[in-house]
Amino acid sequence: MMQARSSSPTGAALLIAATVLVAAVPSYFNLKTGSLTQQQAIQSTSQLVTLGEFEQVRTGLTIAQVSLLLGRSGEEVSRTEVPDAPVTALYLWQNPDGSRIDVTFQNGTVVAKSQSGLR
């Protein structure tokens, strides 16, 4: 019986330690997530698409070349695949302020481009 009582305070201490750990871990991860979000925001701001970059996009460039030129991958917003016709895809590169570059690709190469609000 004495051994049962002596292990009880140890069990209580372990329970308290586990409770503190469980309470602290989510806070730690929230701080880390917040830190990553701030870092991503800084990277996003440094990778804004600009009017100068838009002007460098040329007919015949591939999707990979345009993504490299603009510093990030675009978002494919539409794709048309019809038998006996070129595959047409529209990609968008948008800044947080809504300014953007739209590029149309046929069979993977630029055929048209447009921009809105770039400086």
Summary of the structure (lengths in Angstrom):
residues: 119
radius of gyration: 26.8
end to end distance: 80.1
largest distance: 86.7
contacts: 276
relative contact order: 0.12
helix: 50%
strand: 24%
